[in-house]
Amino acid sequence: MAAFDSGLLGVKISTALDYSSADTVLAGDAIDMSGYQGCLIIVKMAAITSGAATSIKAQTDTTSAFSSAQDIEDSSMTIADDDDDQIFILDVKNPPERYLRVYLSRATQTAAASGIYVRYGPDTMPQTNDVDDEVTTETHIWADNGTA
């Protein structure tokens, strides 16, 4: 079987939100969108306390420090207090500024969440996804049955 590089799929995967359980605002890691057409922001909710007021939105800025963060219009998603264990996805295509992040608002009660970014539509291929202590990938194409 010929070797296959998962980077040829044309996606770049990175951490958006490390797992956190609290009732405070959580700004996601900043990612550089130069050279990409879009990004899936994927947020996985865990336990949400009854009465929690939770939402996510996408923000952009001209710098990775996000000192002048701007919300992306209509990107806010409300997360109900009974949305435990659900996944929420924002698909941001051609963001207005170079840097992008997810912004998780948790008010009144605790809500646990984590998230990842999947950048797509790269200008160059292949993309490298194996990053020390962050992302490890394997690709199996037309694999045979047997011991894993």
C-alpha positions in Angstrom: 0.0 0.0 0.0 1.3 3.5 -0.9 1.9 6.0 1.9 -0.7 8.7 2.2 -0.1 12.1 3.9 -3.2 13.4 5.8 -2.0 16.9 5.1 -3.1 16.4 1.5 -6.7 16.6 2.8 -6.1 20.4 3.0 -7.0 21.1 6.6 -5.0 22.5 9.5 -6.2 21.4 12.9 -5.4 23.3 16.2 -6.7 23.9 19.7 -9.4 26.6 20.0 -10.3 26.1 23.7 -8.7 23.9 26.3 -11.3 22.1 28.4 -12.6 24.4 31.0 -15.5 24.3 33.5 -16.5 27.7 34.9 -19.0 30.5 34.7 -16.6 33.1 33.2 -15.8 34.3 29.7 -13.3 32.3 27.8 -11.5 33.8 24.8 -10.1 31.1 22.4 -6.6 30.8 21.1 -5.8 33.2 18.2 -5.2 31.6 14.8 -3.7 33.2 11.7 -6.0 32.8 8.8 -3.6 34.1 6.1 -3.4 31.5 3.4 -6.8 29.9 4.2 -10.3 30.4 2.9 -12.2 29.4 6.0 -12.3 27.8 9.4 -14.7 25.5 11.2 -14.8 26.5 14.9 -16.0 23.4 16.7 -17.1 23.7 20.4 -17.9 20.6 22.4 -20.1 21.3 25.4 -20.0 19.0 28.5 -22.0 19.6 31.6 -24.0 22.8 31.7 -25.6 23.8 35.0 -29.3 24.6 34.9 -29.9 28.3 34.4 -26.6 28.9 32.6 -26.5 31.7 30.0 -24.0 30.4 27.5 -23.1 31.4 23.9 -20.3 31.4 21.4 -19.3 33.8 18.7 -16.4 34.4 16.3 -14.1 37.4 16.6 -11.4 38.8 14.3 -8.5 41.3 14.7 -5.5 42.6 12.8 -3.1 41.3 15.4 -2.9 38.0 17.3 -3.1 40.0 20.6 -6.7 40.8 19.9 -6.4 44.3 21.4 -9.1 45.6 19.1 -11.3 42.5 18.7 -14.3 42.8 16.5 -17.3 40.4 16.5 -18.1 38.8 13.2 -21.6 39.9 12.3 -24.4 37.3 13.0 -21.8 34.7 14.3 -23.4 34.3 17.8 -24.9 31.0 18.8 -26.9 30.6 22.0 -26.4 27.4 23.9 -29.3 26.3 26.0 -28.7 25.0 29.6 -30.0 21.6 28.5 -27.5 21.3 25.6 -25.1 19.1 27.6 -22.7 17.0 25.5 -23.7 18.7 22.2 -21.4 20.1 19.5 -21.7 23.6 18.0 -20.0 24.6 14.8 -19.4 28.1 13.4 -18.2 28.0 9.8 -16.3 31.3 9.1 -15.4 31.9 5.4 -13.1 34.7 4.4 -13.0 36.5 7.8 -12.6 40.3 7.6 -9.3 40.4 9.5 -6.2 38.2 9.5 -6.6 36.7 13.0 -9.6 34.6 14.2 -10.8 33.3 17.6 -13.8 31.8 19.3 -15.3 33.6 22.2 -17.3 31.6 24.8 -19.5 33.5 27.1 -20.6 31.7 30.3 -22.7 33.7 32.7 -24.7 33.0 35.8 -23.8 29.2 36.0 -21.0 26.8 35.2 -20.7 25.4 31.6 -17.9 23.0 30.6 -16.5 23.2 27.1 -13.5 22.6 24.8 -13.0 23.4 21.1 -10.9 23.0 18.0 -10.2 24.9 14.8 -10.2 23.3 11.4 -8.8 25.7 8.8 -9.5 24.7 5.2 -8.9 25.9 1.7 -5.2 26.4 2.0 -3.2 28.3 -0.6 -0.4 25.6 -0.4 -0.4 21.9 0.1 0.2 19.7 2.0 -0.7 20.9 5.5 1.2 19.6 8.5 -1.0 18.7 11.5 1.3 16.8 13.8 2.2 19.3 16.5 4.0 18.3 19.7 1.6 18.0 22.6 -1.3 19.3 20.5 -2.4 17.3 17.5 -1.4 13.8 16.4 -2.8 12.2 13.3 -2.8 8.9 11.5 -4.3 8.1 8.1 -5.6 4.6 7.1 -6.6 4.2 3.5 -8.1 0.8 2.3 -6.7 -0.8 5.4 -7.1 -4.5 6.0 -9.1 -6.0 8.9 -6.9 -7.3 11.8 -5.3 -6.3 15.0 -5.3 -2.6 15.6 
